[in-house]
Amino acid sequence: MANHKSALKRVRQTKVRTERNRQRKSTIKKLRKDVLASIIGGDKPASAEAVAKFASAVDKAAKVGLIHKNKASNLKSKAAKSLAAAQ
């Protein structure tokens, strides 16, 4: 365990940031599942809205460095392709 005051603070910050990142990643996974479910369900307006929400969440995650910008681009591209194939 850390002994210095600054090291103890870093430990606290790491815990908070880790939890925040875990929540954001799980939100992205949930939105991705929602996109796939709505596309399979065949509801086109709901699918388009789900893809937009997913793309927004992925962009925000890439902006703060949670995921790489190229991964964000790949995820959005796959979702858009799935939406286009379904219509």
Secondary structure, 3 states (H helix, E strand, C coil): CCCCHHHHHHHHHHHHHHHHHHHHHHHHHHHHHHHHHHHHHCCHHHHHHHHHHHHHHHHHHHHCCCCCHHHHHHHHHHHHHHHHHHC
